Amino acid sequence: MQKVISEFFLDGAKIIFGSLVVGAFMPTAQAPISWITVMVGIFIMIAFLVIAGIISKKGGW
């Protein structure tokens, strides 16, 4: 069960990273880059990676 939860958080971090690349580094011509959105996305991605690492190494919370 811990492996499934760990993989869930790891996949969530991958999805957030992909969204950041598409949304922030390929902006449309009309919309500027929202740095607040980028920073929040990076913070959440790192949090998901840390949670996945903790769960996978310790085998639980």
C-alpha distances in whole Angstrom, upper triangle without the diagonal:
4,5,5,6,9,10,11,13,14,15,17,19,20,21,23,25,26,27,29,31,32,33,34,36,37,39,41,45,45,42,42,39,37,36,35,32,32,31,29,27,27,26,23,22,22,20,17,18,18,15,13,15,14,10,10,13,13,9,9,12
4,5,5,6,9,10,11,12,14,15,17,18,20,21,23,24,26,27,29,30,31,32,34,36,37,40,44,44,41,40,37,35,34,32,30,29,29,26,25,24,23,20,19,19,17,14,14,14,11,9,11,10,6,7,10,9,6,6,9
4,5,5,6,8,10,10,12,14,15,16,18,20,21,22,24,26,27,29,30,31,32,34,36,38,42,43,40,39,36,35,33,32,30,29,28,26,24,23,23,20,18,19,17,14,14,14,12,9,10,11,8,6,10,11,8,9,12
4,5,5,6,9,10,10,12,14,15,16,18,20,21,22,24,26,27,28,30,31,32,34,37,40,41,38,38,34,33,32,31,28,28,27,25,23,23,22,19,18,19,17,14,14,15,13,10,12,13,10,9,13,14,11,11,13
4,5,5,6,9,10,11,13,14,15,17,19,20,21,23,25,26,27,28,30,31,33,35,39,39,36,36,33,31,30,28,26,25,25,22,20,20,20,16,15,16,14,11,12,13,10,8,11,11,8,9,12,13,10,9,10
4,5,5,6,9,10,11,13,14,15,17,19,20,21,23,25,26,27,28,30,31,34,38,38,35,35,31,30,29,27,25,24,23,21,19,19,18,15,14,14,12,9,9,10,7,4,7,8,6,6,10,11,9,9,10
4,5,5,6,8,10,10,12,14,15,16,18,20,21,23,24,25,26,28,30,32,36,37,34,33,30,29,28,27,24,23,23,21,19,19,19,16,14,14,14,10,10,12,10,7,10,12,9,9,12,14,12,13,14
4,5,5,6,9,10,11,12,14,15,16,18,20,21,22,24,25,26,28,31,34,35,32,32,28,27,26,25,22,22,22,20,17,17,17,14,12,14,13,9,10,12,10,8,11,13,11,11,15,16,14,14,14
4,5,5,6,9,10,10,12,14,15,16,19,20,21,22,23,25,27,29,33,33,30,30,26,25,24,22,20,19,19,16,14,14,14,11,9,10,9,5,7,9,7,5,9,11,9,10,14,15,14,13,13
4,5,5,6,9,10,11,13,14,15,17,19,20,21,22,24,26,29,32,33,30,29,26,25,24,23,20,19,19,17,14,14,14,12,9,10,10,7,6,9,8,6,9,11,11,10,13,15,15,15,15
4,5,5,6,9,10,11,12,14,15,17,18,20,21,22,24,27,30,31,28,28,25,24,23,23,20,18,19,18,14,15,15,13,10,12,13,9,9,13,12,9,12,15,14,13,17,19,18,18,18
4,5,5,6,9,10,11,12,14,15,16,18,19,21,22,25,28,29,26,25,22,21,21,20,17,16,16,14,11,12,13,9,8,11,10,7,9,12,11,10,13,15,14,15,18,20,19,18,18
4,5,5,6,9,10,11,12,14,15,16,17,19,21,24,27,28,25,24,21,19,19,18,15,14,14,13,9,9,10,8,5,7,8,6,6,10,10,9,12,14,14,15,17,19,19,19,18
4,5,5,6,9,10,11,12,14,15,16,17,20,23,26,27,24,24,20,20,19,19,16,15,16,15,11,11,13,11,8,10,12,9,9,13,13,12,14,17,17,16,19,22,21,21,21
4,5,5,6,9,10,11,12,14,15,16,18,20,24,25,22,22,19,18,18,18,15,14,15,14,10,12,14,11,9,12,13,11,12,15,15,14,17,19,19,19,22,24,23,23,23
4,5,5,6,9,10,10,11,13,15,16,19,22,23,20,19,16,15,15,15,11,10,12,10,7,8,10,8,6,10,11,9,11,14,14,14,17,19,19,20,22,24,24,23,23
4,5,5,6,9,10,10,11,13,15,18,22,23,20,19,15,15,15,15,12,10,11,11,8,8,11,10,7,10,12,11,11,14,16,15,17,20,20,20,22,25,25,25,24
4,5,5,6,8,10,10,11,14,16,20,21,19,18,16,16,16,17,14,12,14,14,10,11,14,13,10,13,16,14,14,18,19,18,20,22,23,22,25,27,27,27,27
4,5,5,6,8,10,10,12,14,18,19,16,16,13,13,14,14,11,10,13,12,9,11,13,12,11,14,16,14,16,19,19,19,21,24,24,24,27,29,29,28,28
4,6,5,5,7,9,10,14,17,18,15,14,11,11,11,12,9,7,10,10,7,8,11,11,10,13,15,14,15,18,19,19,21,24,25,25,27,29,30,29,28
4,6,6,5,7,9,13,16,17,15,14,11,12,13,14,12,9,12,13,10,11,14,14,12,15,18,17,17,20,22,21,23,26,26,26,28,31,31,31,30
4,6,6,5,8,10,14,15,13,13,11,13,14,16,12,11,15,15,12,13,17,16,15,18,20,19,20,23,24,23,25,28,29,29,31,33,33,33,32
4,6,6,6,9,12,13,10,10,8,9,11,12,9,9,12,13,11,13,16,15,15,18,20,19,20,23,24,24,26,29,29,30,32,34,34,33,32
4,6,6,9,12,13,10,9,6,7,8,10,8,7,10,12,10,11,15,15,14,17,19,19,20,23,24,25,26,29,30,30,32,34,35,34,33
4,6,9,12,14,12,10,8,10,11,14,12,10,13,15,13,13,17,18,16,18,21,21,21,24,26,26,27,30,31,31,33,35,36,36,35
4,7,9,12,10,10,9,12,13,16,14,12,16,17,15,16,20,20,19,21,24,24,24,27,28,28,30,33,33,33,35,38,38,38,37
4,6,8,7,7,7,9,12,14,13,12,16,17,15,17,20,21,20,23,25,25,26,28,30,30,32,34,35,35,37,40,40,39,38
4,5,6,8,9,12,15,17,15,15,19,20,19,20,24,24,23,26,28,28,29,32,33,33,35,37,38,38,41,43,43,42,41
4,6,8,10,13,16,19,17,17,21,22,21,23,26,27,26,29,31,31,32,35,36,36,38,40,41,42,44,46,46,46,44
4,7,10,12,16,18,17,18,21,22,21,23,26,26,27,29,31,31,33,35,36,37,39,41,42,42,45,47,47,46,44
4,7,8,12,14,13,14,17,18,18,20,22,23,23,26,28,28,29,32,33,33,35,38,38,39,41,43,44,42,41
4,6,9,12,11,12,15,16,16,18,20,21,22,24,26,27,28,30,32,32,34,36,37,38,40,42,43,41,40
4,6,9,8,8,11,13,13,14,17,18,18,20,22,23,24,26,28,29,30,32,34,35,36,38,39,38,36
4,5,5,6,9,10,11,13,15,16,17,19,20,21,23,25,26,27,29,31,32,33,35,37,37,36,34
4,5,5,6,9,10,10,12,14,15,16,18,20,21,22,24,26,27,29,30,31,33,34,36,34,32
4,5,5,6,8,10,11,12,14,15,16,18,20,21,23,24,26,27,29,30,32,33,34,32,30
4,6,5,6,9,10,11,12,14,15,16,18,20,21,22,24,26,27,28,30,32,32,31,29
4,6,5,6,9,10,10,12,14,15,16,18,20,21,22,24,26,27,28,30,31,30,28
4,5,5,6,9,10,11,12,14,15,17,18,20,21,23,24,26,27,28,30,28,26
4,5,5,6,8,10,10,12,14,15,16,18,20,21,23,24,26,27,28,26,24
4,5,5,6,9,10,11,12,14,15,16,18,20,21,22,24,26,26,25,23
4,6,5,6,9,10,11,12,14,15,16,18,20,21,22,24,25,24,23
4,5,5,6,9,10,11,12,14,15,17,18,20,21,22,24,22,20
4,5,5,6,9,10,10,12,14,15,16,18,20,21,22,20,18
4,5,5,6,9,10,11,12,14,16,17,18,20,21,20,19
4,5,5,6,9,10,10,12,14,15,16,18,19,19,17
4,5,5,6,9,10,11,12,14,15,16,18,16,14
4,5,5,6,9,10,11,12,14,16,16,15,14
4,5,5,6,9,10,11,12,14,15,15,14
4,5,5,6,9,10,11,12,14,13,12
4,5,5,6,9,10,11,11,10,9
4,6,5,6,9,10,10,10,10
4,5,5,6,8,10,10,11
4,6,5,6,8,8,7
4,6,6,5,5,6
4,6,5,7,9
4,6,8,10
4,5,7
4,7
4
